[in-house]
Amino acid sequence: MAANLIDGKAIAATIREEVAAEVSKLKEEGISPKLAVVLVGDDPASVVYANSKKNAGTKLGFEFELFHLPGSTQEEEVIALIEKLNGDETVHGIMVELPLPKHISKERVMKTVSPLKDVDGVHPINRGYILSGEEGLFPATPESCIEVIKRSGLPIAGKHAVIVGRGETVGKPLVFMILKENATVTVCHSRTPDLAYHTRQADILIAAVGKAKMIKADMIKPGAVVVDAGINEIDGGICGDVDFEAAKEVAGWITPVPGGVGSLTTALIYRNVLKGIRLQRQQQ
Ligand SMILES: NC(=O)c1ccc[n+]([C@@H]2O[C@H](COP(=O)([O-])OP(=O)(O)OC[C@H]3O[C@@H](n4cnc5c(N)ncnc54)[C@H](OP(=O)(O)O)[C@@H]3O)[C@@H](O)[C@H]2O)c1
């Protein structure tokens, strides 16, 4: 294997230590950081995510409350709950699990979460802050793509980053987040002709598409940093958007799936709860 493996689990463990230390300090000041998760309906993956967030948060010393509402809950009731959580000083972060049932407007619900408690970084104000460079709460998966590079001691400034995918969750916010790190950025998507031409120019290649193993070894510049945000289910397991086994012979650094980008996301959501507390204090 030519490439250095970027160990997302080890990086996540370091971030968890940093977060747990900050939680201890806050507790000494009499603040018990709390995340509230709103889950509407019984989507099996969302139930699993909510429970794993609870376990992870409890281990880090956070308070956690799950508001699990029936799938028939009306939009107004969800809005009323979020408004109540916005005004609750003991709640520092709010996360709404997606997908919501079809009769509920995702956009309206997202806009209702206070931007200072929006730990998922989905409120339009936080999205705007990504562009303006102001401090805000930013989404965990693109943040994770940047963290795995930085914490491996690899430079971003001055490098050519090529992002494949412009989805709302990963690719699009990442474009502006990595631009803020002074990369030169190219964005590719389903309408990009000759994708391989672009990916071969990348010093840093980030895949955020959702198509199993679509980035082949011959699409990678030798020595490049390859970050795979994709999660695809195949043969009862998961794999990324990069054809890992072949790509690791060409890349200089590479994240595996599982064990890469996805390993950091829960820790970064909790780090956002702490950032939210700092932003909330500045507003007081
Ligand atoms: N690691 C984690 O914790 C985590 C969290 C969230 C998501 N994910 C994963 O990240 C991936 C992206 O998620 P997302 O929500 O951003 O996806 P998305 O909204 O579905 O966006 C996918 C993007 O890929 C582009 N695309 C599709 N086919 C392509 C092709 N053949 N060549 C080039 N680009 C192509 C699409 O282009 P168009 O815009 O032109 O349609 C779109 O911009 C998924 O695998 C998802 O499971 C991981």
PDBQT file of the ligand as one rigid body, heavy atoms in Angstrom, charges set to zero:
ROOT
HETATM    1  N1  LIG A 301     -19.877  10.657   6.435  1.00  0.00    +0.000 N 
HETATM    2  C1  LIG A 301     -21.021  11.166   6.877  1.00  0.00    +0.000 C 
HETATM    3  O1  LIG A 301     -21.236  11.311   8.068  1.00  0.00    +0.000 OA
HETATM    4  C2  LIG A 301     -22.028  11.612   5.857  1.00  0.00    +0.000 A 
HETATM    5  C3  LIG A 301     -23.021  12.521   6.194  1.00  0.00    +0.000 A 
HETATM    6  C4  LIG A 301     -23.889  12.955   5.191  1.00  0.00    +0.000 A 
HETATM    7  C5  LIG A 301     -23.768  12.436   3.910  1.00  0.00    +0.000 A 
HETATM    8  N2  LIG A 301     -22.806  11.513   3.646  1.00  0.00    +0.000 N 
HETATM    9  C6  LIG A 301     -22.634  10.918   2.304  1.00  0.00    +0.000 C 
HETATM   10  O2  LIG A 301     -22.033  11.871   1.455  1.00  0.00    +0.000 OA
HETATM   11  C7  LIG A 301     -22.472  11.648   0.103  1.00  0.00    +0.000 C 
HETATM   12  C8  LIG A 301     -23.040  12.945  -0.426  1.00  0.00    +0.000 C 
HETATM   13  O3  LIG A 301     -24.162  13.311   0.333  1.00  0.00    +0.000 OA
HETATM   14  P1  LIG A 301     -25.127  14.507  -0.096  1.00  0.00    +0.000 P 
HETATM   15  O4  LIG A 301     -26.282  14.488   0.814  1.00  0.00    +0.000 OA
HETATM   16  O5  LIG A 301     -24.348  15.776  -0.279  1.00  0.00    +0.000 OA
HETATM   17  O6  LIG A 301     -25.575  13.964  -1.553  1.00  0.00    +0.000 OA
HETATM   18  P2  LIG A 301     -26.556  14.578  -2.630  1.00  0.00    +0.000 P 
HETATM   19  O7  LIG A 301     -27.277  15.759  -2.088  1.00  0.00    +0.000 OA
HETATM   20  O8  LIG A 301     -27.328  13.451  -3.198  1.00  0.00    +0.000 OA
HETATM   21  O9  LIG A 301     -25.530  15.117  -3.728  1.00  0.00    +0.000 OA
HETATM   22  C9  LIG A 301     -24.818  14.252  -4.550  1.00  0.00    +0.000 C 
HETATM   23  C10 LIG A 301     -23.979  15.070  -5.505  1.00  0.00    +0.000 C 
HETATM   24  O10 LIG A 301     -23.250  14.170  -6.338  1.00  0.00    +0.000 OA
HETATM   25  C11 LIG A 301     -23.329  14.626  -7.673  1.00  0.00    +0.000 C 
HETATM   26  N3  LIG A 301     -23.225  13.509  -8.599  1.00  0.00    +0.000 N 
HETATM   27  C12 LIG A 301     -24.100  12.490  -8.814  1.00  0.00    +0.000 A 
HETATM   28  N4  LIG A 301     -23.633  11.665  -9.745  1.00  0.00    +0.000 NA
HETATM   29  C13 LIG A 301     -22.444  12.163 -10.155  1.00  0.00    +0.000 A 
HETATM   30  C14 LIG A 301     -21.492  11.761 -11.127  1.00  0.00    +0.000 A 
HETATM   31  N5  LIG A 301     -21.658  10.651 -11.858  1.00  0.00    +0.000 N 
HETATM   32  N6  LIG A 301     -20.388  12.511 -11.287  1.00  0.00    +0.000 NA
HETATM   33  C15 LIG A 301     -20.200  13.623 -10.548  1.00  0.00    +0.000 A 
HETATM   34  N7  LIG A 301     -21.055  14.057  -9.615  1.00  0.00    +0.000 NA
HETATM   35  C16 LIG A 301     -22.178  13.331  -9.424  1.00  0.00    +0.000 A 
HETATM   36  C17 LIG A 301     -24.676  15.288  -7.781  1.00  0.00    +0.000 C 
HETATM   37  O11 LIG A 301     -24.640  16.196  -8.868  1.00  0.00    +0.000 OA
HETATM   38  P3  LIG A 301     -25.897  17.161  -9.269  1.00  0.00    +0.000 P 
HETATM   39  O12 LIG A 301     -25.883  18.257  -8.245  1.00  0.00    +0.000 OA
HETATM   40  O13 LIG A 301     -25.568  17.621 -10.609  1.00  0.00    +0.000 OA
HETATM   41  O14 LIG A 301     -27.130  16.307  -9.160  1.00  0.00    +0.000 OA
HETATM   42  C18 LIG A 301     -24.787  15.977  -6.426  1.00  0.00    +0.000 C 
HETATM   43  O15 LIG A 301     -24.211  17.257  -6.443  1.00  0.00    +0.000 OA
HETATM   44  C19 LIG A 301     -23.479  10.488   0.203  1.00  0.00    +0.000 C 
HETATM   45  O16 LIG A 301     -22.800   9.273  -0.050  1.00  0.00    +0.000 OA
HETATM   46  C20 LIG A 301     -23.908  10.504   1.650  1.00  0.00    +0.000 C 
HETATM   47  O17 LIG A 301     -24.316   9.229   2.111  1.00  0.00    +0.000 OA
HETATM   48  C21 LIG A 301     -21.920  11.114   4.587  1.00  0.00    +0.000 A 
ENDROOT
TORSDOF 0
